[in-house]
Amino acid sequence: MSAAPKPTLTIELDAEKAERLLDMLEVRANSIDRVLNPKRGKPPTGGVVDDFRHDAMFYRTIIDQIQAIRVANGWASPEDEEAA
């Protein structure tokens, strides 16, 4: 038996779409960070914490890839992406 092919996602990006997608993902990742690390009160516990961490890591991975695409296409400088 052969292994099932890995699912892929192909997105056509231009500079504007890349920036909008990057902003959206950063908002989601930051909201998860705020839930996991509240300024007041106790952080959440239980199985949902692992799910949140996994989601945040997933968003951060995509963010890193989009930042690399922006630099490679000249839509942003490496310094701009490091500052973000």
mmCIF file of the N, C-alpha and C atoms, coordinates in Angstrom:
data_MODEL
# 
_entry.id   MODEL 
# 
loop_
_atom_site.group_PDB 
_atom_site.id 
_atom_site.type_symbol 
_atom_site.label_atom_id 
_atom_site.label_alt_id 
_atom_site.label_comp_id 
_atom_site.label_asym_id 
_atom_site.label_entity_id 
_atom_site.label_seq_id 
_atom_site.pdbx_PDB_ins_code 
_atom_site.Cartn_x 
_atom_site.Cartn_y 
_atom_site.Cartn_z 
_atom_site.occupancy 
_atom_site.B_iso_or_equiv 
_atom_site.pdbx_formal_charge 
_atom_site.auth_seq_id 
_atom_site.auth_comp_id 
_atom_site.auth_asym_id 
_atom_site.auth_atom_id 
_atom_site.pdbx_PDB_model_num 
ATOM 1   N N  . MET A 1 1  ? 0.839  -1.184 0.000  1.00 0.00 ? 1  MET A N  1 
ATOM 2   C CA . MET A 1 1  ? 0.000  0.000  0.000  1.00 0.00 ? 1  MET A CA 1 
ATOM 3   C C  . MET A 1 1  ? 0.878  1.239  0.000  1.00 0.00 ? 1  MET A C  1 
ATOM 4   N N  . SER A 1 2  ? 0.503  2.176  -0.796 1.00 0.00 ? 2  SER A N  1 
ATOM 5   C CA . SER A 1 2  ? 1.251  3.428  -0.800 1.00 0.00 ? 2  SER A CA 1 
ATOM 6   C C  . SER A 1 2  ? 0.599  4.416  0.163  1.00 0.00 ? 2  SER A C  1 
ATOM 7   N N  . ALA A 1 3  ? 1.420  5.288  0.663  1.00 0.00 ? 3  ALA A N  1 
ATOM 8   C CA . ALA A 1 3  ? 0.921  6.303  1.604  1.00 0.00 ? 3  ALA A CA 1 
ATOM 9   C C  . ALA A 1 3  ? 0.053  7.312  0.859  1.00 0.00 ? 3  ALA A C  1 
ATOM 10  N N  . ALA A 1 4  ? -0.924 7.824  1.558  1.00 0.00 ? 4  ALA A N  1 
ATOM 11  C CA . ALA A 1 4  ? -1.794 8.829  0.965  1.00 0.00 ? 4  ALA A CA 1 
ATOM 12  C C  . ALA A 1 4  ? -0.983 10.097 0.718  1.00 0.00 ? 4  ALA A C  1 
ATOM 13  N N  . PRO A 1 5  ? -1.271 10.783 -0.366 1.00 0.00 ? 5  PRO A N  1 
ATOM 14  C CA . PRO A 1 5  ? -0.525 12.018 -0.629 1.00 0.00 ? 5  PRO A CA 1 
ATOM 15  C C  . PRO A 1 5  ? -0.845 13.072 0.433  1.00 0.00 ? 5  PRO A C  1 
ATOM 16  N N  . LYS A 1 6  ? 0.159  13.880 0.725  1.00 0.00 ? 6  LYS A N  1 
ATOM 17  C CA . LYS A 1 6  ? -0.048 14.964 1.688  1.00 0.00 ? 6  LYS A CA 1 
ATOM 18  C C  . LYS A 1 6  ? -0.913 16.038 1.045  1.00 0.00 ? 6  LYS A C  1 
ATOM 19  N N  . PRO A 1 7  ? -1.854 16.563 1.800  1.00 0.00 ? 7  PRO A N  1 
ATOM 20  C CA . PRO A 1 7  ? -2.667 17.635 1.234  1.00 0.00 ? 7  PRO A CA 1 
ATOM 21  C C  . PRO A 1 7  ? -1.827 18.899 1.043  1.00 0.00 ? 7  PRO A C  1 
ATOM 22  N N  . THR A 1 8  ? -2.103 19.616 -0.002 1.00 0.00 ? 8  THR A N  1 
ATOM 23  C CA . THR A 1 8  ? -1.377 20.858 -0.258 1.00 0.00 ? 8  THR A CA 1 
ATOM 24  C C  . THR A 1 8  ? -2.386 21.979 -0.480 1.00 0.00 ? 8  THR A C  1 
ATOM 25  N N  . LEU A 1 9  ? -1.920 23.166 -0.269 1.00 0.00 ? 9  LEU A N  1 
ATOM 26  C CA . LEU A 1 9  ? -2.732 24.351 -0.496 1.00 0.00 ? 9  LEU A CA 1 
ATOM 27  C C  . LEU A 1 9  ? -1.905 25.299 -1.344 1.00 0.00 ? 9  LEU A C  1 
ATOM 28  N N  . THR A 1 10 ? -2.468 25.719 -2.438 1.00 0.00 ? 10 THR A N  1 
ATOM 29  C CA . THR A 1 10 ? -1.784 26.657 -3.319 1.00 0.00 ? 10 THR A CA 1 
ATOM 30  C C  . THR A 1 10 ? -2.570 27.957 -3.324 1.00 0.00 ? 10 THR A C  1 
ATOM 31  N N  . ILE A 1 11 ? -1.874 29.043 -3.051 1.00 0.00 ? 11 ILE A N  1 
ATOM 32  C CA . ILE A 1 11 ? -2.501 30.361 -3.020 1.00 0.00 ? 11 ILE A CA 1 
ATOM 33  C C  . ILE A 1 11 ? -1.707 31.284 -3.920 1.00 0.00 ? 11 ILE A C  1 
ATOM 34  N N  . GLU A 1 12 ? -2.410 31.987 -4.793 1.00 0.00 ? 12 GLU A N  1 
ATOM 35  C CA . GLU A 1 12 ? -1.738 33.000 -5.608 1.00 0.00 ? 12 GLU A CA 1 
ATOM 36  C C  . GLU A 1 12 ? -1.721 34.288 -4.803 1.00 0.00 ? 12 GLU A C  1 
ATOM 37  N N  . LEU A 1 13 ? -0.525 34.773 -4.531 1.00 0.00 ? 13 LEU A N  1 
ATOM 38  C CA . LEU A 1 13 ? -0.375 35.978 -3.716 1.00 0.00 ? 13 LEU A CA 1 
ATOM 39  C C  . LEU A 1 13 ? 0.207  37.122 -4.517 1.00 0.00 ? 13 LEU A C  1 
ATOM 40  N N  . ASP A 1 14 ? -0.252 38.294 -4.210 1.00 0.00 ? 14 ASP A N  1 
ATOM 41  C CA . ASP A 1 14 ? 0.442  39.497 -4.627 1.00 0.00 ? 14 ASP A CA 1 
ATOM 42  C C  . ASP A 1 14 ? 0.807  40.204 -3.327 1.00 0.00 ? 14 ASP A C  1 
ATOM 43  N N  . ALA A 1 15 ? 1.464  41.324 -3.416 1.00 0.00 ? 15 ALA A N  1 
ATOM 44  C CA . ALA A 1 15 ? 1.944  42.004 -2.205 1.00 0.00 ? 15 ALA A CA 1 
ATOM 45  C C  . ALA A 1 15 ? 0.792  42.348 -1.263 1.00 0.00 ? 15 ALA A C  1 
ATOM 46  N N  . GLU A 1 16 ? -0.320 42.815 -1.799 1.00 0.00 ? 16 GLU A N  1 
ATOM 47  C CA . GLU A 1 16 ? -1.455 43.216 -0.967 1.00 0.00 ? 16 GLU A CA 1 
ATOM 48  C C  . GLU A 1 16 ? -2.107 42.015 -0.288 1.00 0.00 ? 16 GLU A C  1 
ATOM 49  N N  . LYS A 1 17 ? -2.326 40.939 -1.042 1.00 0.00 ? 17 LYS A N  1 
ATOM 50  C CA . LYS A 1 17 ? -2.931 39.739 -0.462 1.00 0.00 ? 17 LYS A CA 1 
ATOM 51  C C  . LYS A 1 17 ? -2.036 39.135 0.613  1.00 0.00 ? 17 LYS A C  1 
ATOM 52  N N  . ALA A 1 18 ? -0.738 39.127 0.358  1.00 0.00 ? 18 ALA A N  1 
ATOM 53  C CA . ALA A 1 18 ? 0.207  38.573 1.332  1.00 0.00 ? 18 ALA A CA 1 
ATOM 54  C C  . ALA A 1 18 ? 0.154  39.369 2.625  1.00 0.00 ? 18 ALA A C  1 
ATOM 55  N N  . GLU A 1 19 ? 0.090  40.682 2.508  1.00 0.00 ? 19 GLU A N  1 
ATOM 56  C CA . GLU A 1 19 ? 0.042  41.508 3.715  1.00 0.00 ? 19 GLU A CA 1 
ATOM 57  C C  . GLU A 1 19 ? -1.256 41.304 4.484  1.00 0.00 ? 19 GLU A C  1 
ATOM 58  N N  . ARG A 1 20 ? -2.382 41.237 3.765  1.00 0.00 ? 20 ARG A N  1 
ATOM 59  C CA . ARG A 1 20 ? -3.671 41.013 4.440  1.00 0.00 ? 20 ARG A CA 1 
ATOM 60  C C  . ARG A 1 20 ? -3.708 39.654 5.131  1.00 0.00 ? 20 ARG A C  1 
ATOM 61  N N  . LEU A 1 21 ? -3.214 38.614 4.455  1.00 0.00 ? 21 LEU A N  1 
ATOM 62  C CA . LEU A 1 21 ? -3.183 37.284 5.047  1.00 0.00 ? 21 LEU A CA 1 
ATOM 63  C C  . LEU A 1 21 ? -2.267 37.253 6.261  1.00 0.00 ? 21 LEU A C  1 
ATOM 64  N N  . LEU A 1 22 ? -1.128 37.886 6.151  1.00 0.00 ? 22 LEU A N  1 
ATOM 65  C CA . LEU A 1 22 ? -0.178 37.960 7.255  1.00 0.00 ? 22 LEU A CA 1 
ATOM 66  C C  . LEU A 1 22 ? -0.809 38.661 8.463  1.00 0.00 ? 22 LEU A C  1 
ATOM 67  N N  . ASP A 1 23 ? -1.478 39.771 8.219  1.00 0.00 ? 23 ASP A N  1 
ATOM 68  C CA . ASP A 1 23 ? -2.141 40.497 9.308  1.00 0.00 ? 23 ASP A CA 1 
ATOM 69  C C  . ASP A 1 23 ? -3.195 39.631 9.993  1.00 0.00 ? 23 ASP A C  1 
ATOM 70  N N  . MET A 1 24 ? -4.007 38.941 9.200  1.00 0.00 ? 24 MET A N  1 
ATOM 71  C CA . MET A 1 24 ? -5.065 38.107 9.751  1.00 0.00 ? 24 MET A CA 1 
ATOM 72  C C  . MET A 1 24 ? -4.488 36.988 10.620 1.00 0.00 ? 24 MET A C  1 
ATOM 73  N N  . LEU A 1 25 ? -3.463 36.330 10.135 1.00 0.00 ? 25 LEU A N  1 
ATOM 74  C CA . LEU A 1 25 ? -2.857 35.237 10.889 1.00 0.00 ? 25 LEU A CA 1 
ATOM 75  C C  . LEU A 1 25 ? -2.184 35.731 12.160 1.00 0.00 ? 25 LEU A C  1 
ATOM 76  N N  . GLU A 1 26 ? -1.557 36.903 12.086 1.00 0.00 ? 26 GLU A N  1 
ATOM 77  C CA . GLU A 1 26 ? -0.923 37.459 13.281 1.00 0.00 ? 26 GLU A CA 1 
ATOM 78  C C  . GLU A 1 26 ? -1.961 37.807 14.342 1.00 0.00 ? 26 GLU A C  1 
ATOM 79  N N  . VAL A 1 27 ? -3.106 38.313 13.924 1.00 0.00 ? 27 VAL A N  1 
ATOM 80  C CA . VAL A 1 27 ? -4.180 38.620 14.877 1.00 0.00 ? 27 VAL A CA 1 
ATOM 81  C C  . VAL A 1 27 ? -4.634 37.335 15.570 1.00 0.00 ? 27 VAL A C  1 
ATOM 82  N N  . ARG A 1 28 ? -4.818 36.282 14.798 1.00 0.00 ? 28 ARG A N  1 
ATOM 83  C CA . ARG A 1 28 ? -5.262 35.006 15.384 1.00 0.00 ? 28 ARG A CA 1 
ATOM 84  C C  . ARG A 1 28 ? -4.213 34.441 16.342 1.00 0.00 ? 28 ARG A C  1 
ATOM 85  N N  . ALA A 1 29 ? -2.965 34.443 15.923 1.00 0.00 ? 29 ALA A N  1 
ATOM 86  C CA . ALA A 1 29 ? -1.898 33.904 16.777 1.00 0.00 ? 29 ALA A CA 1 
ATOM 87  C C  . ALA A 1 29 ? -1.758 34.735 18.051 1.00 0.00 ? 29 ALA A C  1 
ATOM 88  N N  . ASN A 1 30 ? -1.857 36.049 17.930 1.00 0.00 ? 30 ASN A N  1 
ATOM 89  C CA . ASN A 1 30 ? -1.745 36.906 19.110 1.00 0.00 ? 30 ASN A CA 1 
ATOM 90  C C  . ASN A 1 30 ? -2.917 36.714 20.058 1.00 0.00 ? 30 ASN A C  1 
ATOM 91  N N  . SER A 1 31 ? -4.138 36.491 19.512 1.00 0.00 ? 31 SER A N  1 
ATOM 92  C CA . SER A 1 31 ? -5.265 36.253 20.417 1.00 0.00 ? 31 SER A CA 1 
ATOM 93  C C  . SER A 1 31 ? -5.094 34.949 21.179 1.00 0.00 ? 31 SER A C  1 
ATOM 94  N N  . ILE A 1 32 ? -4.548 33.947 20.536 1.00 0.00 ? 32 ILE A N  1 
ATOM 95  C CA . ILE A 1 32 ? -4.293 32.685 21.240 1.00 0.00 ? 32 ILE A CA 1 
ATOM 96  C C  . ILE A 1 32 ? -3.249 32.908 22.332 1.00 0.00 ? 32 ILE A C  1 
ATOM 97  N N  . ASP A 1 33 ? -2.209 33.673 22.015 1.00 0.00 ? 33 ASP A N  1 
ATOM 98  C CA . ASP A 1 33 ? -1.189 33.981 23.018 1.00 0.00 ? 33 ASP A CA 1 
ATOM 99  C C  . ASP A 1 33 ? -1.796 34.676 24.233 1.00 0.00 ? 33 ASP A C  1 
ATOM 100 N N  . ARG A 1 34 ? -2.733 35.607 23.986 1.00 0.00 ? 34 ARG A N  1 
ATOM 101 C CA . ARG A 1 34 ? -3.379 36.307 25.107 1.00 0.00 ? 34 ARG A CA 1 
ATOM 102 C C  . ARG A 1 34 ? -4.225 35.354 25.954 1.00 0.00 ? 34 ARG A C  1 
ATOM 103 N N  . VAL A 1 35 ? -4.868 34.379 25.325 1.00 0.00 ? 35 VAL A N  1 
ATOM 104 C CA . VAL A 1 35 ? -5.658 33.399 26.083 1.00 0.00 ? 35 VAL A CA 1 
ATOM 105 C C  . VAL A 1 35 ? -4.736 32.521 26.922 1.00 0.00 ? 35 VAL A C  1 
ATOM 106 N N  . LEU A 1 36 ? -3.622 32.098 26.335 1.00 0.00 ? 36 LEU A N  1 
ATOM 107 C CA . LEU A 1 36 ? -2.711 31.198 27.048 1.00 0.00 ? 36 LEU A CA 1 
ATOM 108 C C  . LEU A 1 36 ? -1.901 31.918 28.122 1.00 0.00 ? 36 LEU A C  1 
ATOM 109 N N  . ASN A 1 37 ? -1.693 33.209 27.959 1.00 0.00 ? 37 ASN A N  1 
ATOM 110 C CA . ASN A 1 37 ? -0.879 33.992 28.902 1.00 0.00 ? 37 ASN A CA 1 
ATOM 111 C C  . ASN A 1 37 ? -1.640 35.243 29.340 1.00 0.00 ? 37 ASN A C  1 
ATOM 112 N N  . PRO A 1 38 ? -2.701 35.071 30.133 1.00 0.00 ? 38 PRO A N  1 
ATOM 113 C CA . PRO A 1 38 ? -3.499 36.232 30.516 1.00 0.00 ? 38 PRO A CA 1 
ATOM 114 C C  . PRO A 1 38 ? -2.726 37.176 31.443 1.00 0.00 ? 38 PRO A C  1 
ATOM 115 N N  . LYS A 1 39 ? -3.041 38.469 31.347 1.00 0.00 ? 39 LYS A N  1 
ATOM 116 C CA . LYS A 1 39 ? -2.395 39.449 32.222 1.00 0.00 ? 39 LYS A CA 1 
ATOM 117 C C  . LYS A 1 39 ? -2.923 39.325 33.645 1.00 0.00 ? 39 LYS A C  1 
ATOM 118 N N  . ARG A 1 40 ? -4.184 38.919 33.763 1.00 0.00 ? 40 ARG A N  1 
ATOM 119 C CA . ARG A 1 40 ? -4.785 38.722 35.081 1.00 0.00 ? 40 ARG A CA 1 
ATOM 120 C C  . ARG A 1 40 ? -5.415 37.341 35.123 1.00 0.00 ? 40 ARG A C  1 
ATOM 121 N N  . GLY A 1 41 ? -5.465 36.792 36.302 1.00 0.00 ? 41 GLY A N  1 
ATOM 122 C CA . GLY A 1 41 ? -6.099 35.492 36.461 1.00 0.00 ? 41 GLY A CA 1 
ATOM 123 C C  . GLY A 1 41 ? -5.171 34.353 36.097 1.00 0.00 ? 41 GLY A C  1 
ATOM 124 N N  . LYS A 1 42 ? -5.733 33.184 36.176 1.00 0.00 ? 42 LYS A N  1 
ATOM 125 C CA . LYS A 1 42 ? -4.949 31.978 35.905 1.00 0.00 ? 42 LYS A CA 1 
ATOM 126 C C  . LYS A 1 42 ? -5.023 31.610 34.427 1.00 0.00 ? 42 LYS A C  1 
ATOM 127 N N  . PRO A 1 43 ? -3.926 31.090 33.898 1.00 0.00 ? 43 PRO A N  1 
ATOM 128 C CA . PRO A 1 43 ? -3.975 30.610 32.518 1.00 0.00 ? 43 PRO A CA 1 
ATOM 129 C C  . PRO A 1 43 ? -4.851 29.362 32.442 1.00 0.00 ? 43 PRO A C  1 
ATOM 130 N N  . PRO A 1 44 ? -5.394 29.073 31.274 1.00 0.00 ? 44 PRO A N  1 
ATOM 131 C CA . PRO A 1 44 ? -6.244 27.888 31.134 1.00 0.00 ? 44 PRO A CA 1 
ATOM 132 C C  . PRO A 1 44 ? -5.453 26.606 31.346 1.00 0.00 ? 44 PRO A C  1 
ATOM 133 N N  . THR A 1 45 ? -6.154 25.575 31.709 1.00 0.00 ? 45 THR A N  1 
ATOM 134 C CA . THR A 1 45 ? -5.536 24.264 31.891 1.00 0.00 ? 45 THR A CA 1 
ATOM 135 C C  . THR A 1 45 ? -6.367 23.230 31.148 1.00 0.00 ? 45 THR A C  1 
ATOM 136 N N  . GLY A 1 46 ? -5.827 22.044 31.029 1.00 0.00 ? 46 GLY A N  1 
ATOM 137 C CA . GLY A 1 46 ? -6.563 20.963 30.396 1.00 0.00 ? 46 GLY A CA 1 
ATOM 138 C C  . GLY A 1 46 ? -6.158 20.745 28.959 1.00 0.00 ? 46 GLY A C  1 
ATOM 139 N N  . GLY A 1 47 ? -6.894 19.885 28.289 1.00 0.00 ? 47 GLY A N  1 
ATOM 140 C CA . GLY A 1 47 ? -6.592 19.487 26.923 1.00 0.00 ? 47 GLY A CA 1 
ATOM 141 C C  . GLY A 1 47 ? -6.685 20.603 25.910 1.00 0.00 ? 47 GLY A C  1 
ATOM 142 N N  . VAL A 1 48 ? -7.529 21.592 26.194 1.00 0.00 ? 48 VAL A N  1 
ATOM 143 C CA . VAL A 1 48 ? -7.694 22.684 25.246 1.00 0.00 ? 48 VAL A CA 1 
ATOM 144 C C  . VAL A 1 48 ? -6.408 23.496 25.094 1.00 0.00 ? 48 VAL A C  1 
ATOM 145 N N  . VAL A 1 49 ? -5.580 23.520 26.120 1.00 0.00 ? 49 VAL A N  1 
ATOM 146 C CA . VAL A 1 49 ? -4.326 24.268 26.072 1.00 0.00 ? 49 VAL A CA 1 
ATOM 147 C C  . VAL A 1 49 ? -3.422 23.707 24.971 1.00 0.00 ? 49 VAL A C  1 
ATOM 148 N N  . ASP A 1 50 ? -3.335 22.392 24.893 1.00 0.00 ? 50 ASP A N  1 
ATOM 149 C CA . ASP A 1 50 ? -2.519 21.774 23.844 1.00 0.00 ? 50 ASP A CA 1 
ATOM 150 C C  . ASP A 1 50 ? -3.052 22.125 22.458 1.00 0.00 ? 50 ASP A C  1 
ATOM 151 N N  . ASP A 1 51 ? -4.380 22.132 22.317 1.00 0.00 ? 51 ASP A N  1 
ATOM 152 C CA . ASP A 1 51 ? -4.976 22.504 21.034 1.00 0.00 ? 51 ASP A CA 1 
ATOM 153 C C  . ASP A 1 51 ? -4.629 23.947 20.674 1.00 0.00 ? 51 ASP A C  1 
ATOM 154 N N  . PHE A 1 52 ? -4.735 24.846 21.663 1.00 0.00 ? 52 PHE A N  1 
ATOM 155 C CA . PHE A 1 52 ? -4.392 26.247 21.427 1.00 0.00 ? 52 PHE A CA 1 
ATOM 156 C C  . PHE A 1 52 ? -2.934 26.397 21.030 1.00 0.00 ? 52 PHE A C  1 
ATOM 157 N N  . ARG A 1 53 ? -2.050 25.708 21.732 1.00 0.00 ? 53 ARG A N  1 
ATOM 158 C CA . ARG A 1 53 ? -0.614 25.808 21.415 1.00 0.00 ? 53 ARG A CA 1 
ATOM 159 C C  . ARG A 1 53 ? -0.337 25.299 20.006 1.00 0.00 ? 53 ARG A C  1 
ATOM 160 N N  . HIS A 1 54 ? -0.982 24.194 19.650 1.00 0.00 ? 54 HIS A N  1 
ATOM 161 C CA . HIS A 1 54 ? -0.810 23.637 18.313 1.00 0.00 ? 54 HIS A CA 1 
ATOM 162 C C  . HIS A 1 54 ? -1.294 24.632 17.258 1.00 0.00 ? 54 HIS A C  1 
ATOM 163 N N  . ASP A 1 55 ? -2.445 25.232 17.481 1.00 0.00 ? 55 ASP A N  1 
ATOM 164 C CA . ASP A 1 55 ? -2.965 26.218 16.535 1.00 0.00 ? 55 ASP A CA 1 
ATOM 165 C C  . ASP A 1 55 ? -2.016 27.409 16.400 1.00 0.00 ? 55 ASP A C  1 
ATOM 166 N N  . ALA A 1 56 ? -1.516 27.903 17.530 1.00 0.00 ? 56 ALA A N  1 
ATOM 167 C CA . ALA A 1 56 ? -0.594 29.044 17.496 1.00 0.00 ? 56 ALA A CA 1 
ATOM 168 C C  . ALA A 1 56 ? 0.678  28.685 16.727 1.00 0.00 ? 56 ALA A C  1 
ATOM 169 N N  . MET A 1 57 ? 1.209  27.489 16.942 1.00 0.00 ? 57 MET A N  1 
ATOM 170 C CA . MET A 1 57 ? 2.414  27.073 16.214 1.00 0.00 ? 57 MET A CA 1 
ATOM 171 C C  . MET A 1 57 ? 2.122  26.977 14.718 1.00 0.00 ? 57 MET A C  1 
ATOM 172 N N  . PHE A 1 58 ? 0.945  26.477 14.364 1.00 0.00 ? 58 PHE A N  1 
ATOM 173 C CA . PHE A 1 58 ? 0.541  26.373 12.964 1.00 0.00 ? 58 PHE A CA 1 
ATOM 174 C C  . PHE A 1 58 ? 0.493  27.760 12.326 1.00 0.00 ? 58 PHE A C  1 
ATOM 175 N N  . TYR A 1 59 ? -0.158 28.713 13.005 1.00 0.00 ? 59 TYR A N  1 
ATOM 176 C CA . TYR A 1 59 ? -0.234 30.080 12.480 1.00 0.00 ? 59 TYR A CA 1 
ATOM 177 C C  . TYR A 1 59 ? 1.149  30.686 12.353 1.00 0.00 ? 59 TYR A C  1 
ATOM 178 N N  . ARG A 1 60 ? 2.006  30.505 13.350 1.00 0.00 ? 60 ARG A N  1 
ATOM 179 C CA . ARG A 1 60 ? 3.360  31.076 13.313 1.00 0.00 ? 60 ARG A CA 1 
ATOM 180 C C  . ARG A 1 60 ? 4.178  30.484 12.151 1.00 0.00 ? 60 ARG A C  1 
ATOM 181 N N  . THR A 1 61 ? 3.990  29.197 11.872 1.00 0.00 ? 61 THR A N  1 
ATOM 182 C CA . THR A 1 61 ? 4.696  28.560 10.752 1.00 0.00 ? 61 THR A CA 1 
ATOM 183 C C  . THR A 1 61 ? 4.279  29.194 9.428  1.00 0.00 ? 61 THR A C  1 
ATOM 184 N N  . ILE A 1 62 ? 2.977  29.393 9.253  1.00 0.00 ? 62 ILE A N  1 
ATOM 185 C CA . ILE A 1 62 ? 2.487  30.016 8.023  1.00 0.00 ? 62 ILE A CA 1 
ATOM 186 C C  . ILE A 1 62 ? 2.967  31.464 7.939  1.00 0.00 ? 62 ILE A C  1 
ATOM 187 N N  . ILE A 1 63 ? 2.949  32.171 9.059  1.00 0.00 ? 63 ILE A N  1 
ATOM 188 C CA . ILE A 1 63 ? 3.440  33.556 9.094  1.00 0.00 ? 63 ILE A CA 1 
ATOM 189 C C  . ILE A 1 63 ? 4.890  33.613 8.634  1.00 0.00 ? 63 ILE A C  1 
ATOM 190 N N  . ASP A 1 64 ? 5.723  32.708 9.145  1.00 0.00 ? 64 ASP A N  1 
ATOM 191 C CA . ASP A 1 64 ? 7.137  32.663 8.740  1.00 0.00 ? 64 ASP A CA 1 
ATOM 192 C C  . ASP A 1 64 ? 7.277  32.425 7.244  1.00 0.00 ? 64 ASP A C  1 
ATOM 193 N N  . GLN A 1 65 ? 6.449  31.536 6.691  1.00 0.00 ? 65 GLN A N  1 
ATOM 194 C CA . GLN A 1 65 ? 6.526  31.233 5.264  1.00 0.00 ? 65 GLN A CA 1 
ATOM 195 C C  . GLN A 1 65 ? 6.092  32.423 4.416  1.00 0.00 ? 65 GLN A C  1 
ATOM 196 N N  . ILE A 1 66 ? 5.039  33.108 4.838  1.00 0.00 ? 66 ILE A N  1 
ATOM 197 C CA . ILE A 1 66 ? 4.584  34.283 4.096  1.00 0.00 ? 66 ILE A CA 1 
ATOM 198 C C  . ILE A 1 66 ? 5.627  35.390 4.165  1.00 0.00 ? 66 ILE A C  1 
ATOM 199 N N  . GLN A 1 67 ? 6.252  35.561 5.331  1.00 0.00 ? 67 GLN A N  1 
ATOM 200 C CA . GLN A 1 67 ? 7.304  36.570 5.440  1.00 0.00 ? 67 GLN A CA 1 
ATOM 201 C C  . GLN A 1 67 ? 8.457  36.254 4.501  1.00 0.00 ? 67 GLN A C  1 
ATOM 202 N N  . ALA A 1 68 ? 8.822  34.991 4.401  1.00 0.00 ? 68 ALA A N  1 
ATOM 203 C CA . ALA A 1 68 ? 9.903  34.591 3.491  1.00 0.00 ? 68 ALA A CA 1 
ATOM 204 C C  . ALA A 1 68 ? 9.509  34.855 2.036  1.00 0.00 ? 68 ALA A C  1 
ATOM 205 N N  . ILE A 1 69 ? 8.261  34.597 1.687  1.00 0.00 ? 69 ILE A N  1 
ATOM 206 C CA . ILE A 1 69 ? 7.782  34.862 0.322  1.00 0.00 ? 69 ILE A CA 1 
ATOM 207 C C  . ILE A 1 69 ? 7.829  36.356 0.027  1.00 0.00 ? 69 ILE A C  1 
ATOM 208 N N  . ARG A 1 70 ? 7.421  37.161 0.994  1.00 0.00 ? 70 ARG A N  1 
ATOM 209 C CA . ARG A 1 70 ? 7.436  38.620 0.797  1.00 0.00 ? 70 ARG A CA 1 
ATOM 210 C C  . ARG A 1 70 ? 8.855  39.116 0.550  1.00 0.00 ? 70 ARG A C  1 
ATOM 211 N N  . VAL A 1 71 ? 9.817  38.602 1.296  1.00 0.00 ? 71 VAL A N  1 
ATOM 212 C CA . VAL A 1 71 ? 11.211 39.014 1.120  1.00 0.00 ? 71 VAL A CA 1 
ATOM 213 C C  . VAL A 1 71 ? 11.729 38.521 -0.236 1.00 0.00 ? 71 VAL A C  1 
ATOM 214 N N  . ALA A 1 72 ? 11.440 37.260 -0.568 1.00 0.00 ? 72 ALA A N  1 
ATOM 215 C CA . ALA A 1 72 ? 11.930 36.689 -1.824 1.00 0.00 ? 72 ALA A CA 1 
ATOM 216 C C  . ALA A 1 72 ? 11.398 37.439 -3.044 1.00 0.00 ? 72 ALA A C  1 
ATOM 217 N N  . ASN A 1 73 ? 10.171 37.953 -2.948 1.00 0.00 ? 73 ASN A N  1 
ATOM 218 C CA . ASN A 1 73 ? 9.577  38.673 -4.077 1.00 0.00 ? 73 ASN A CA 1 
ATOM 219 C C  . ASN A 1 73 ? 9.852  40.171 -4.047 1.00 0.00 ? 73 ASN A C  1 
ATOM 220 N N  . GLY A 1 74 ? 10.592 40.613 -3.051 1.00 0.00 ? 74 GLY A N  1 
ATOM 221 C CA . GLY A 1 74 ? 10.918 42.032 -2.962 1.00 0.00 ? 74 GLY A CA 1 
ATOM 222 C C  . GLY A 1 74 ? 9.779  42.899 -2.446 1.00 0.00 ? 74 GLY A C  1 
ATOM 223 N N  . TRP A 1 75 ? 8.747  42.284 -1.863 1.00 0.00 ? 75 TRP A N  1 
ATOM 224 C CA . TRP A 1 75 ? 7.609  43.038 -1.327 1.00 0.00 ? 75 TRP A CA 1 
ATOM 225 C C  . TRP A 1 75 ? 7.932  43.624 0.042  1.00 0.00 ? 75 TRP A C  1 
ATOM 226 N N  . ALA A 1 76 ? 8.946  43.097 0.700  1.00 0.00 ? 76 ALA A N  1 
ATOM 227 C CA . ALA A 1 76 ? 9.367  43.581 2.014  1.00 0.00 ? 76 ALA A CA 1 
ATOM 228 C C  . ALA A 1 76 ? 10.850 43.274 2.160  1.00 0.00 ? 76 ALA A C  1 
ATOM 229 N N  . SER A 1 77 ? 11.521 44.060 2.976  1.00 0.00 ? 77 SER A N  1 
ATOM 230 C CA . SER A 1 77 ? 12.936 43.804 3.219  1.00 0.00 ? 77 SER A CA 1 
ATOM 231 C C  . SER A 1 77 ? 13.073 42.845 4.405  1.00 0.00 ? 77 SER A C  1 
ATOM 232 N N  . PRO A 1 78 ? 14.187 42.146 4.495  1.00 0.00 ? 78 PRO A N  1 
ATOM 233 C CA . PRO A 1 78 ? 14.396 41.251 5.644  1.00 0.00 ? 78 PRO A CA 1 
ATOM 234 C C  . PRO A 1 78 ? 14.279 41.999 6.979  1.00 0.00 ? 78 PRO A C  1 
ATOM 235 N N  . GLU A 1 79 ? 14.715 43.254 6.997  1.00 0.00 ? 79 GLU A N  1 
ATOM 236 C CA . GLU A 1 79 ? 14.634 44.045 8.227  1.00 0.00 ? 79 GLU A CA 1 
ATOM 237 C C  . GLU A 1 79 ? 13.180 44.313 8.609  1.00 0.00 ? 79 GLU A C  1 
ATOM 238 N N  . ASP A 1 80 ? 12.334 44.565 7.600  1.00 0.00 ? 80 ASP A N  1 
ATOM 239 C CA . ASP A 1 80 ? 10.910 44.785 7.867  1.00 0.00 ? 80 ASP A CA 1 
ATOM 240 C C  . ASP A 1 80 ? 10.281 43.554 8.498  1.00 0.00 ? 80 ASP A C  1 
ATOM 241 N N  . GLU A 1 81 ? 10.628 42.395 7.979  1.00 0.00 ? 81 GLU A N  1 
ATOM 242 C CA . GLU A 1 81 ? 10.027 41.158 8.473  1.00 0.00 ? 81 GLU A CA 1 
ATOM 243 C C  . GLU A 1 81 ? 10.552 40.797 9.856  1.00 0.00 ? 81 GLU A C  1 
ATOM 244 N N  . GLU A 1 82 ? 11.809 41.092 10.120 1.00 0.00 ? 82 GLU A N  1 
ATOM 245 C CA . GLU A 1 82 ? 12.354 40.824 11.459 1.00 0.00 ? 82 GLU A CA 1 
ATOM 246 C C  . GLU A 1 82 ? 11.694 41.716 12.492 1.00 0.00 ? 82 GLU A C  1 
ATOM 247 N N  . ALA A 1 83 ? 11.408 42.959 12.107 1.00 0.00 ? 83 ALA A N  1 
ATOM 248 C CA . ALA A 1 83 ? 10.762 43.895 13.031 1.00 0.00 ? 83 ALA A CA 1 
ATOM 249 C C  . ALA A 1 83 ? 9.336  43.466 13.339 1.00 0.00 ? 83 ALA A C  1 
ATOM 250 N N  . ALA A 1 84 ? 8.706  42.801 12.390 1.00 0.00 ? 84 ALA A N  1 
ATOM 251 C CA . ALA A 1 84 ? 7.321  42.362 12.593 1.00 0.00 ? 84 ALA A CA 1 
ATOM 252 C C  . ALA A 1 84 ? 7.326  41.199 13.523 1.00 0.00 ? 84 ALA A C  1 
# 
